[in-house]
Amino acid sequence: MSAFTALLGHIKSNHIAILEKYLGRELQQPNLINFSGLQNILVIKHHDSISDFLLAGPSFAVLRQAFPKARIGAVVHPQIASIASMNPNIDEVIVAPPEPEI
């Protein structure tokens, strides 16, 4: 099993299942989707935890390995932007506006 296949399995079991429950229907299975023409990938990681972002770092390397020609972008919290810009597997860092204080 490749690292990318394992990553897709993790996404399916933890995130897609929640979305399926919310929508009330089953989504198309990731193994049925043709990823060969994928050109752009956007990862949204809007947490202010530096450690969470650092732990997610290997995911960007797996994406780069699986899709070497794709442009990989990351939407990040303002506190994470400088660290995200140092990741060689991220082509573009998009700084999300901070959440308004209540």
OpenMM code with the backbone's topology and positions (N, CA, C; nanometers):
from openmm import Vec3, app, unit

residues = "MET SER ALA PHE THR ALA LEU LEU GLY HIS ILE LYS SER ASN HIS ILE ALA ILE LEU GLU LYS TYR LEU GLY ARG GLU LEU GLN GLN PRO ASN LEU ILE ASN PHE SER GLY LEU GLN ASN ILE LEU VAL ILE LYS HIS HIS ASP SER ILE SER ASP PHE LEU LEU ALA GLY PRO SER PHE ALA VAL LEU ARG GLN ALA PHE PRO LYS ALA ARG ILE GLY ALA VAL VAL HIS PRO GLN ILE ALA SER ILE ALA SER MET ASN PRO ASN ILE ASP GLU VAL ILE VAL ALA PRO PRO GLU PRO GLU ILE".split()
positions = [
    Vec3(0.0851, -0.1177, 0.0000),
    Vec3(0.0000, 0.0000, 0.0000),
    Vec3(0.0895, 0.1238, 0.0000),
    Vec3(0.0662, 0.2129, -0.0955),
    Vec3(0.1470, 0.3343, -0.1022),
    Vec3(0.1051, 0.4318, 0.0076),
    Vec3(0.1925, 0.5270, 0.0337),
    Vec3(0.1626, 0.6284, 0.1351),
    Vec3(0.0395, 0.7090, 0.0947),
    Vec3(0.0250, 0.7345, -0.0348),
    Vec3(-0.0900, 0.8112, -0.0817),
    Vec3(-0.2193, 0.7325, -0.0605),
    Vec3(-0.2160, 0.6033, -0.0883),
    Vec3(-0.3337, 0.5193, -0.0663),
    Vec3(-0.3718, 0.5181, 0.0811),
    Vec3(-0.2712, 0.5111, 0.1668),
    Vec3(-0.2975, 0.5152, 0.3108),
    Vec3(-0.3585, 0.6489, 0.3506),
    Vec3(-0.3082, 0.7581, 0.2919),
    Vec3(-0.3622, 0.8913, 0.3206),
    Vec3(-0.5082, 0.9001, 0.2769),
    Vec3(-0.5394, 0.8485, 0.1584),
    Vec3(-0.6787, 0.8495, 0.1125),
    Vec3(-0.7679, 0.7679, 0.2050),
    Vec3(-0.7167, 0.6558, 0.2537),
    Vec3(-0.7932, 0.5746, 0.3471),
    Vec3(-0.8234, 0.6494, 0.4749),
    Vec3(-0.7245, 0.7239, 0.5231),
    Vec3(-0.7436, 0.8039, 0.6442),
    Vec3(-0.8491, 0.9118, 0.6208),
    Vec3(-0.8389, 0.9798, 0.5082),
    Vec3(-0.9357, 1.0849, 0.4761),
    Vec3(-1.0760, 1.0253, 0.4686),
    Vec3(-1.0879, 0.9124, 0.4026),
    Vec3(-1.2190, 0.8483, 0.3878),
    Vec3(-1.2793, 0.8138, 0.5224),
    Vec3(-1.1991, 0.7513, 0.6064),
    Vec3(-1.2545, 0.7029, 0.7324),
    Vec3(-1.2859, 0.8140, 0.8311),
    Vec3(-1.2150, 0.9252, 0.8247),
    Vec3(-1.2338, 1.0295, 0.9251),
    Vec3(-1.3114, 1.1515, 0.8780),
    Vec3(-1.3001, 1.1874, 0.7532),
    Vec3(-1.3617, 1.3114, 0.7077),
    Vec3(-1.4783, 1.2900, 0.6114),
    Vec3(-1.4601, 1.2051, 0.5147),
    Vec3(-1.5657, 1.1838, 0.4165),
    Vec3(-1.6887, 1.1207, 0.4810),
    Vec3(-1.6678, 1.0336, 0.5776),
    Vec3(-1.7814, 0.9710, 0.6460),
    Vec3(-1.8694, 1.0754, 0.7138),
    Vec3(-1.8084, 1.1770, 0.7706),
    Vec3(-1.8850, 1.2848, 0.8343),
    Vec3(-1.9658, 1.3598, 0.7290),
    Vec3(-1.9033, 1.3880, 0.6155),
    Vec3(-1.9720, 1.4586, 0.5081),
    Vec3(-2.0875, 1.3748, 0.4528),
    Vec3(-2.0663, 1.2448, 0.4376),
    Vec3(-2.1730, 1.1565, 0.3901),
    Vec3(-2.2923, 1.1582, 0.4856),
    Vec3(-2.2645, 1.1559, 0.6142),
    Vec3(-2.3724, 1.1587, 0.7129),
    Vec3(-2.4488, 1.2908, 0.7031),
    Vec3(-2.3756, 1.4006, 0.6866),
    Vec3(-2.4383, 1.5319, 0.6759),
    Vec3(-2.5251, 1.5410, 0.5504),
    Vec3(-2.4730, 1.4910, 0.4380),
    Vec3(-2.5461, 1.4990, 0.3115),
    Vec3(-2.6571, 1.3949, 0.3008),
    Vec3(-2.6464, 1.2891, 0.3808),
    Vec3(-2.7458, 1.1837, 0.3756),
    Vec3(-2.7312, 1.0912, 0.2563),
    Vec3(-2.6134, 1.0898, 0.1972),
    Vec3(-2.5885, 1.0006, 0.0834),
    Vec3(-2.4406, 0.9651, 0.0790),
    Vec3(-2.4111, 0.8593, 0.0054),
    Vec3(-2.2729, 0.8156, -0.0072),
    Vec3(-2.2033, 0.8944, -0.1181),
    Vec3(-2.0802, 0.9336, -0.0937),
    Vec3(-2.0011, 1.0040, -0.1939),
    Vec3(-1.9289, 0.9036, -0.2831),
    Vec3(-1.8805, 0.9522, -0.3954),
    Vec3(-1.8028, 0.8654, -0.4839),
    Vec3(-1.6759, 0.8221, -0.4119),
    Vec3(-1.6432, 0.6958, -0.4198),
    Vec3(-1.5268, 0.6416, -0.3511),
    Vec3(-1.3986, 0.6963, -0.4147),
    Vec3(-1.2996, 0.7355, -0.3323),
    Vec3(-1.1747, 0.7915, -0.3859),
    Vec3(-1.1046, 0.7002, -0.4856),
    Vec3(-1.1151, 0.5684, -0.4688),
    Vec3(-1.0461, 0.4793, -0.5618),
    Vec3(-1.1141, 0.4737, -0.6986),
    Vec3(-1.2321, 0.5346, -0.7131),
    Vec3(-1.3009, 0.5401, -0.8414),
    Vec3(-1.2772, 0.6720, -0.9144),
    Vec3(-1.2088, 0.7639, -0.8522),
    Vec3(-1.1825, 0.8946, -0.9113),
    Vec3(-1.0497, 0.8899, -0.9854),
    Vec3(-1.0458, 0.9448, -1.1061),
    Vec3(-0.9230, 0.9498, -1.1842),
    Vec3(-0.8455, 1.0761, -1.1460),
    Vec3(-0.7343, 1.0567, -1.0749),
    Vec3(-0.6530, 1.1687, -1.0296),
    Vec3(-0.5410, 1.2042, -1.1273),
    Vec3(-0.5307, 1.1348, -1.2400),
    Vec3(-0.4148, 1.1518, -1.3280),
    Vec3(-0.4025, 1.2934, -1.3845),
    Vec3(-0.5134, 1.3625, -1.4053),
    Vec3(-0.5071, 1.4964, -1.4619),
    Vec3(-0.5080, 1.6081, -1.3588),
    Vec3(-0.4896, 1.5731, -1.2332),
    Vec3(-0.4949, 1.6723, -1.1260),
    Vec3(-0.3848, 1.7767, -1.1432),
    Vec3(-0.4230, 1.9044, -1.1487),
    Vec3(-0.3258, 2.0114, -1.1698),
    Vec3(-0.3114, 2.1034, -1.0495),
    Vec3(-0.4149, 2.1168, -0.9705),
    Vec3(-0.4138, 2.2077, -0.8560),
    Vec3(-0.4688, 2.1372, -0.7326),
    Vec3(-0.3998, 2.1578, -0.6207),
    Vec3(-0.4424, 2.1008, -0.4931),
    Vec3(-0.4432, 2.2144, -0.3914),
    Vec3(-0.5515, 2.2288, -0.3180),
    Vec3(-0.5595, 2.3301, -0.2139),
    Vec3(-0.5864, 2.2610, -0.0809),
    Vec3(-0.4965, 2.2811, 0.0131),
    Vec3(-0.5098, 2.2248, 0.1473),
    Vec3(-0.5499, 2.3385, 0.2403),
    Vec3(-0.6582, 2.3215, 0.3118),
    Vec3(-0.7042, 2.4238, 0.4053),
    Vec3(-0.6699, 2.3767, 0.5458),
    Vec3(-0.5809, 2.4490, 0.6098),
    Vec3(-0.5323, 2.4134, 0.7445),
    Vec3(-0.5411, 2.5398, 0.8293),
    Vec3(-0.6612, 2.5774, 0.8665),
    Vec3(-0.6804, 2.7049, 0.9360),
    Vec3(-0.6803, 2.6853, 1.0873),
    Vec3(-0.5673, 2.6408, 1.1393),
    Vec3(-0.5476, 2.6295, 1.2842),
    Vec3(-0.4307, 2.7194, 1.3207),
    Vec3(-0.4304, 2.7705, 1.4419),
    Vec3(-0.3182, 2.8539, 1.4835),
    Vec3(-0.2132, 2.7734, 1.5590),
    Vec3(-0.2270, 2.6423, 1.5594),
    Vec3(-0.1325, 2.5568, 1.6303),
    Vec3(-0.0139, 2.5230, 1.5399),
    Vec3(0.1019, 2.5719, 1.5775),
    Vec3(0.2227, 2.5450, 1.4999),
    Vec3(0.2519, 2.3956, 1.4986),
    Vec3(0.2346, 2.3292, 1.6122),
    Vec3(0.2649, 2.1859, 1.6182),
    Vec3(0.1729, 2.1060, 1.5258),
    Vec3(0.0456, 2.1424, 1.5169),
    Vec3(-0.0456, 2.0734, 1.4252),
    Vec3(0.0021, 2.0874, 1.2813),
    Vec3(0.0453, 2.2079, 1.2457),
    Vec3(0.0917, 2.2286, 1.1090),
    Vec3(0.2197, 2.1499, 1.0822),
    Vec3(0.3111, 2.1493, 1.1774),
    Vec3(0.4354, 2.0743, 1.1589),
    Vec3(0.4081, 1.9245, 1.1454),
    Vec3(0.3130, 1.8737, 1.2220),
    Vec3(0.2776, 1.7323, 1.2112),
    Vec3(0.2106, 1.7007, 1.0776),
    Vec3(0.1464, 1.7998, 1.0182),
    Vec3(0.0836, 1.7806, 0.8872),
    Vec3(0.1852, 1.7911, 0.7738),
    Vec3(0.3055, 1.8349, 0.8033),
    Vec3(0.4092, 1.8534, 0.7015),
    Vec3(0.4319, 1.7348, 0.6106),
    Vec3(0.4418, 1.6127, 0.6637),
    Vec3(0.4623, 1.4969, 0.5759),
    Vec3(0.3495, 1.4762, 0.4743),
    Vec3(0.2306, 1.5233, 0.5048),
    Vec3(0.1195, 1.5110, 0.4096),
    Vec3(0.1487, 1.5873, 0.2811),
    Vec3(0.2144, 1.7023, 0.2936),
    Vec3(0.2498, 1.7797, 0.1748),
    Vec3(0.3544, 1.7062, 0.0915),
    Vec3(0.4464, 1.6384, 0.1580),
    Vec3(0.5477, 1.5600, 0.0866),
    Vec3(0.4830, 1.4434, 0.0122),
    Vec3(0.3833, 1.3798, 0.0743),
    Vec3(0.3123, 1.2694, 0.0091),
    Vec3(0.2354, 1.3212, -0.1121),
    Vec3(0.1701, 1.4363, -0.0975),
    Vec3(0.0998, 1.4957, -0.2112),
    Vec3(0.1967, 1.5277, -0.3244),
    Vec3(0.3114, 1.5848, -0.2911),
    Vec3(0.4110, 1.6201, -0.3929),
    Vec3(0.4630, 1.4950, -0.4631),
    Vec3(0.4855, 1.3899, -0.3868),
    Vec3(0.5343, 1.2650, -0.4454),
    Vec3(0.4288, 1.2041, -0.5385),
    Vec3(0.3037, 1.2081, -0.4966),
    Vec3(0.1961, 1.1497, -0.5767),
    Vec3(0.1616, 1.2347, -0.6986),
    Vec3(0.1759, 1.3673, -0.6858),
    Vec3(0.1397, 1.4602, -0.7932),
    Vec3(0.2536, 1.5598, -0.8158),
    Vec3(0.3646, 1.5150, -0.8740),
    Vec3(0.4824, 1.6019, -0.8861),
    Vec3(0.4607, 1.7264, -0.9720),
    Vec3(0.3657, 1.7227, -1.0650),
    Vec3(0.3433, 1.8381, -1.1534),
    Vec3(0.2326, 1.9308, -1.1036),
    Vec3(0.1603, 1.8897, -1.0019),
    Vec3(0.0483, 1.9703, -0.9520),
    Vec3(0.0986, 2.0911, -0.8739),
    Vec3(0.0204, 2.1965, -0.8782),
    Vec3(0.0482, 2.3157, -0.7973),
    Vec3(-0.0232, 2.2951, -0.6637),
    Vec3(0.0536, 2.3000, -0.5547),
    Vec3(-0.0018, 2.2757, -0.4215),
    Vec3(-0.0080, 2.4071, -0.3451),
    Vec3(-0.1272, 2.4434, -0.3028),
    Vec3(-0.1469, 2.5637, -0.2232),
    Vec3(-0.1973, 2.5269, -0.0851),
    Vec3(-0.1755, 2.6165, 0.0088),
    Vec3(-0.2211, 2.5934, 0.1459),
    Vec3(-0.2827, 2.7213, 0.2006),
    Vec3(-0.4032, 2.7102, 0.2527),
    Vec3(-0.4681, 2.8208, 0.3228),
    Vec3(-0.4357, 2.8011, 0.4700),
    Vec3(-0.3705, 2.9010, 0.5292),
    Vec3(-0.3238, 2.8861, 0.6670),
    Vec3(-0.3601, 3.0076, 0.7518),
    Vec3(-0.3560, 2.9881, 0.8802),
    Vec3(-0.3756, 3.0939, 0.9792),
    Vec3(-0.2575, 3.1913, 0.9691),
    Vec3(-0.2782, 3.3199, 0.9954),
    Vec3(-0.1682, 3.4164, 0.9859),
    Vec3(-0.0440, 3.3788, 1.0677),
    Vec3(-0.0626, 3.3156, 1.1833),
    Vec3(0.0526, 3.2789, 1.2665),
    Vec3(0.1357, 3.1666, 1.2054),
    Vec3(0.0810, 3.0948, 1.1102),
    Vec3(0.1478, 2.9798, 1.0505),
    Vec3(0.2130, 3.0154, 0.9169),
    Vec3(0.1796, 3.1293, 0.8602),
    Vec3(0.2217, 3.1633, 0.7241),
    Vec3(0.3728, 3.1554, 0.7026),
    Vec3(0.4512, 3.2084, 0.7946),
    Vec3(0.5966, 3.2079, 0.7740),
    Vec3(0.6527, 3.0660, 0.7759),
    Vec3(0.5971, 2.9801, 0.8594),
    Vec3(0.6424, 2.8406, 0.8646),
    Vec3(0.5983, 2.7672, 0.7381),
    Vec3(0.4754, 2.7905, 0.6956),
    Vec3(0.4245, 2.7242, 0.5751),
    Vec3(0.5063, 2.7625, 0.4525),
    Vec3(0.5503, 2.8869, 0.4461),
    Vec3(0.6275, 2.9315, 0.3294),
    Vec3(0.7643, 2.8643, 0.3211),
    Vec3(0.8102, 2.8027, 0.4289),
    Vec3(0.9386, 2.7320, 0.4275),
    Vec3(0.9250, 2.5874, 0.3802),
    Vec3(0.8030, 2.5387, 0.3650),
    Vec3(0.7828, 2.4007, 0.3213),
    Vec3(0.8051, 2.3937, 0.1700),
    Vec3(0.9057, 2.3191, 0.1247),
    Vec3(0.9366, 2.3149, -0.0186),
    Vec3(0.8283, 2.2469, -0.1024),
    Vec3(0.7348, 2.1795, -0.0392),
    Vec3(0.6283, 2.1103, -0.1114),
    Vec3(0.5027, 2.1945, -0.1286),
    Vec3(0.5051, 2.3174, -0.0784),
    Vec3(0.3921, 2.4090, -0.0931),
    Vec3(0.4326, 2.5180, -0.1913),
    Vec3(0.3570, 2.5296, -0.3008),
    Vec3(0.3876, 2.6297, -0.4028),
    Vec3(0.3336, 2.7678, -0.3679),
    Vec3(0.2208, 2.7723, -0.2998),
    Vec3(0.1590, 2.9008, -0.2671),
    Vec3(0.0962, 2.8946, -0.1288),
    Vec3(0.1265, 2.9939, -0.0478),
    Vec3(0.0676, 3.0057, 0.0855),
    Vec3(-0.0346, 3.1188, 0.0812),
    Vec3(-0.1559, 3.0879, 0.1167),
    Vec3(-0.2637, 3.1864, 0.1200),
    Vec3(-0.2988, 3.2086, 0.2663),
    Vec3(-0.2850, 3.3317, 0.3108),
    Vec3(-0.3116, 3.3637, 0.4512),
    Vec3(-0.4598, 3.3966, 0.4662),
    Vec3(-0.5276, 3.3173, 0.5468),
    Vec3(-0.6694, 3.3395, 0.5728),
    Vec3(-0.6843, 3.4528, 0.6730),
    Vec3(-0.7889, 3.5314, 0.6601),
    Vec3(-0.8100, 3.6359, 0.7601),
    Vec3(-0.8369, 3.5726, 0.8959),
    Vec3(-0.7904, 3.6358, 1.0022),
    Vec3(-0.8155, 3.5794, 1.1354),
    Vec3(-0.9646, 3.5802, 1.1663),
    Vec3(-1.0043, 3.4860, 1.2494),
    Vec3(-1.1446, 3.4799, 1.2896),
    Vec3(-1.1765, 3.6007, 1.3766),
    Vec3(-1.2930, 3.6597, 1.3578),
    Vec3(-1.3284, 3.7754, 1.4406),
    Vec3(-1.3471, 3.7346, 1.5863),
    Vec3(-1.3057, 3.8225, 1.6739),
    Vec3(-1.3247, 3.7955, 1.8167),
    Vec3(-1.4666, 3.8314, 1.8557),
    Vec3(-1.5225, 3.7504, 1.9409),
    Vec3(-1.6616, 3.7745, 1.9833),
    Vec3(-1.6616, 3.8413, 2.1183),
] * unit.nanometer
topology = app.Topology()
chain = topology.addChain("A")
for resn in residues:
    res = topology.addResidue(resn, chain)
    for name in ("N", "CA", "C"):
        topology.addAtom(name, app.Element.getBySymbol(name[0]), res)
